[in-house]
Amino acid sequence: MRSLSALHGLSEEDAERIGRQKIALQHQKSLEGQQASLRTGGGGGGGAWSSLEGPGAGAYDGGDDDVDAGGVGELGVGGLCSKRYFFAAVLALGTTSGFALSAVNCISAFTAVIFDKTSVVSVPLGNCLFALAQWLVILVGIAWFYGAYGRRPLLIASAAGCAVGHACLSTGYALGTDDGSNGFGSFLVLLGPLVFIASVSVGEGSVSWVYAVEVLPTHLRALGLSLANFLFWLITWALNQFFQTLLDNLGDSGTFLLFAAISASTCLFFSVALVETRGRSLEEISVLISPQRRGDGGGGGGDGSGGGGGVRTRVPSQEL
């Protein structure tokens, strides 16, 4: 008996290819029907999702794909301010704004003025020590503690170190740095910027932006980072603009005492609010910081039937 492919004038390869295409088309139609049933039939049941995604998919909670009852996602500033993502926005904007409030640009811009008031080193040598402290800490961080320690302890240590650096400057200026005073005040004025720039390089100067990326949900990450960058440069501009005014009104010691208090407040915020993200995937971080609210999904049994009225979840497209 002649084969069916021979009767139709087809080679065995062509017949097998056509058969696979028919099976794929039938599978695609079945998936489309299941997706349509999931959209219209409600049902937050895990069984329907498992039938589309395979074993274990019933645990899927929607992640960043949640949409409201009208099918419109939580996007824009409204999404950042929503109950689900507000904490993530606070963490992202708080870490980067804390970095700006450390007055890193003010210190960097006025190093020559600061070192000019100390009798311990010359201005060129002071600037070299300032740059060397930053480079050494970054190199040690790359070789060691960036991989050994989490984001939270590095940011806390960084803010605490900034407070210590500012406190050294404030105390040094209070003791006096002229030739007639004791040399301890001049030493503290030299030590303060070095401690400060090393501390900034440990965490706030590098880890804060990484942390902001990790805690923000995928669909709001670009907007959140844009707002963080805007706030960072707004705060930086304001501090640079009014730094001399602060010096004129509060004096050198009072100005750096104020910055020490701000850095200490930043350290407190980091200690209370920050959630450790090291060693976690972005999906785990999202569940930890921005968990899906209860009641977002409709009820329903394990077979996917029943339920409804909850937030619908988009079904990923299937590739065959």
N, C-alpha and C positions, 0 to 999 in steps of 0.2 A: 504494500500500500504506500502510495506517495504521501509525503508529509504535507501539512497544510501550507507551509511556506513555499514548497515546490509548486503546489496548485496555484498559488497567487503569483508565482514568478519571483519570489523573494529569497534572498540568501538567508542562511541561518542567523547571521549577525544582524541583518536588518529586522528579521522577525523578533529577535530578542530585544532589540532596541525599542521597537514599537510597543512590545509588551511592557517594558519598564516605564515608558511614557504614559501608557494607559493607567498603570498602577499609581504612578505619581499624580496624575490628574484626579483619580478617584480619591486619593489621600488628601489632596488640596481641597476638593469640594467638601470632604468630611470635616476638615479643620475649619473651613469658612462657616459651615453650619453650626459647629460647636461654638465658635466665637460669637456668631449672631445670637445664639441661644443664651450665652453668658451675658451679653450686653442687655438684651431685652428681658430676660427672665430673672434679673437681679441675682440674688444668691451670692453671698460671700463665702459659700462653702468651699472647702479645700478640694473636694472631689472633682469639681469641674475644672479647677486649675490643674490638678494632677493629671487629668485626662489629656490636657494640652501640653503639659511640660514634663511629664514623667514622674517617677517616684520621688516623694519628698517635696514636691513643689507646692503642696498644700500649705506649707509653712510660709510661703511668700506673703509679705504683708503690704505689698504695693510700693514700698520704698519711695523713691522720688517720683514715681509715676502716678501718684494719687491725683485724682481730679474731683471736683465737686459735683454736685447733682446736676449742674448745668453743663458739665463737660469742659469747664474752663479751669486750667491748672492754676496753682498758687504761684503766680509770677509777679515780677516787679517789686516795688517797695512794699506793696501790700503783702506779698509773700514773705518778705523778711520780717515784717511786723506781725505776721500771723502767730497764733499761739504755739503752733508746732515748731516754727523756725526762729522765733524771737531769741531764744537762748543761744542758738548757734550764731546769730547775728551779733549778739552782745559779746560773745567770746571772740569772734573775729575782729570786730571793731575795737574791742577793749584792748586786745594784745597789741595791735598796730598803733593805736592811739597812745597807749602807755609808752611805747617806744619813742614816739614823737615828744611826749611830755617829759621825757628824760632830759631834754634840752641838748641832745647830742650835737645838733648843728651849731648851737650857740657856743658850746665848749670848743668844737673843732674850729670855728671861725675866730674865736678870741684866745687861742692858745698863746699867740705871741704876746698879747697883753697880759695874760696870766703869768707866763714865765718871766716876763719883764719885771714883775714885782717880787720875784724871789732872788735871793743872793746866792743860792746854792749852785745853779747852773746858768749858762748863757741861754739866750733865746734860741739860737740855732741848735744847740745841744738838747734843749728841752723839747723842741719840735721833733728831733730825731728819736728821742726816747719815747715820745708820744706815739709816733708811727711804729716803732719797734714793738712796743707793748701790744698794739693791735695785731700786728702780723704774727707775733709769737703765739698769742692766744688762738688765733684762727688756725694756724698750722697744728697746734696741739689738739684743737678741737677736731680737725679733720682726721688726725691720726688716732685720736682716743675718745674723748668724751661725747662727741656727737653721736657715736654709735653705741656708747656704753650707757648713756643716761637718757631718760625720757624727756619729752618736751616740757612738761610741767616743772620738774626740778631745775632745769636749765633756765627757764624764764623766771622762776622765783629767785634763784641765785643771782641772775643778771640784774633784776630790779633792786635786790638788796645791796649788791655791789655798787650800783649807781648811787643809792642813798648814802653809802659809806664814802664814796668819792666826793660827793657834794658836801657831806659833813666835814671831811678833811679840809676842803677849800674854805668853808665857813669858819671853822675853828682857826685855821691858819691866818686868815685875814683878821679875825678877832684878836689873836695874839700879837699881830703886827709883823710886817715883813721888811721894815726899813733896817738900815745898817745898825741903828742903835738898839734894836730889840734883840731878843735871843734868837738863835738860829732855828729853833723848833718850828716857829711859825712859817718860815721860808720853806722848811722841809715839808711841812704839811701841804703848802701851796703847790709844791712840786709833786708830791705823792698823790694828791687828789685827782688831777686829770689822768694820771697813769692808771690808777685804780678804776676810774670811771670808764675810760675807753676799753680797758681789758674786760670789764664787766658787761658793757654793751655788746662787745664782740662775742661773749659767751652765749648769749641767748637772744636778747631783744633785737639785735641788729640782723640776725639771720633766722632764728627759729620762729619769731613772731609771724613772719609771712608764710612760712611752711605750715604753721598751726592754723592760720586763717584759711588756707586752702583746704586743709583736712576737715575742718569742722563745718564748713559751708556745704549745703546740699548741691548736687550737681547742677540742677536747673537754675539755681540762684547764685552760683559761684562767681560768674563774671560780674554780675551786678554788685554782689557783696564786696568783692575785691576792688571794684571801681570806687565804691563808697569809702572803703578803708584807705585807699590811696589818696582820695580827695581829702579826707579828714587828716591824714598824716601831713600832707603838705599845707593844709590850712593852719594846723597847729604850729607847724614849723615856721611858717611865715609870720604868724602872730608873735611867737617867741623871739624871732630875730628882729621883728619890727620894734618890739617894746623892751628888749633886753637892756638897752642903754637907759631907758626910762626907769626900769627896776633898779639898776645900779645907782642912778642919781637919787632915787627916793628911798630905797631900802639900804643902800650901801652894799659893798662887796660881800660882807659877811651875811647880811640879812637876805640878799638875793639868793645865795647858794644854800642858805638854811631853808628858804622856801622850796627850792628845787629838791632838797633832801627830803622834805616832808611829802612832796608830790611823788617822788620815787618810792618812799616808804608806803604810801597809800597804794601805789601800783603793785608793790610786792604783796600787800594784804589782799588786794583784789585777785591776784594770781593764785594766792594760797587758798582762798575761799572758793573761787569760781571755776578754775581751770579743771578740765577733765583730761586725764592722760590718754594720748592717742598712739603712742609708740607701740608697735607690734600688732596693731589692729588694721584691718582692711577698711576702706572707705565705707563699705556697706555696714560693717560693725559699728563704726563711728557714728554713722547716720542713725542707726537704731538706738545707740546709747544716748546721743545728744538730742535727736529729733524723732522720738518714737511716734509711731502712728497712734493717734488718739483712739480710745475705745469708742465703739459706736460708729466708726467711719465705714465699716463694712456691714452689709445686711446679714441677717441670720441665715441659717440654712444648714442642712444636714451634710454629712460627709459625701453624699452622692452628688452634690452640687445642685440639687433641686430645692425649691423653696427659697424663702428669704427674699429680700429685695428692699429697695428704698435707701440702701446704704450708698456710700461712695463707690462709684464704679472704678474698676482698675483696667487700664489698657492692657491688652494682650499683645505680647511681642509678636512680630511677624515671624512666620516660619519659613525657613529656607530648606528646600528639598535637595 
